[in-house]
Amino acid sequence: MNDLKTQRVLEDYPSLTSTDIRFADLDRQGHVNNAVFATFSEVGRVAFMYDPERPLASEGRSFVIARLLIDFRAELFWPGTVDIGTGDVRVGRSSFTLAQGIFNDGRLVATTEATIVMVDRQTRRSTPLPSETLDVLQRLMLADTSDIHPHSMPQPKPSS
């Protein structure tokens, strides 16, 4: 399968952050445990969604993650840091989808896709994205959506 995700570089993402790899992140084989990649993804999502310079959640609203896909591309070792690039690839009525690249020394080690839903803090039910949020998401859209996980891409309808 020709996977276009491997063609994206860190600088392609509109939101960038980094975090240290901790010794405690290692598994018995001496590389970073697969579960830690979900934490790296969270670090990038939080930086994207809660940046005080461009807040996405309005008063009385917050976000929940509805879906997370991780594609592991390479082993990762301690010591070091990871750079996490994040951008949105799809925006719906009450949700949006983020694509991320996780890099170590310029090497792509994982890609993720996360569906985020805006919820009302009191009712805990989904609520439409406000126009201010839509405006910010539009500015943070990845230039092209070639890195959408292949399982989530629309499938062509069979001809009759």
Salt bridges, closest charged atoms under 4 A:
ASP3 OD2 - ARG73 NH2 3.06
ASP25 OD1 - ARG22 NH2 2.74
ASP27 OD2 - HIS31 NE2 3.17
ASP51 OD2 - ARG54 NH2 3.68
ASP71 OD2 - LYS5 NZ 2.34
ASP71 OD2 - ARG73 NH2 3.85
ASP71 OD1 - HIS149 NE2 3.44
GLU75 OE2 - HIS31 ND1 3.03
GLU113 OE2 - ARG67 NH1 3.00
GLU113 OE2 - ARG90 NH2 3.76
ASP144 OD2 - ARG8 NH2 3.80
ASP147 OD2 - ARG8 NE 3.01
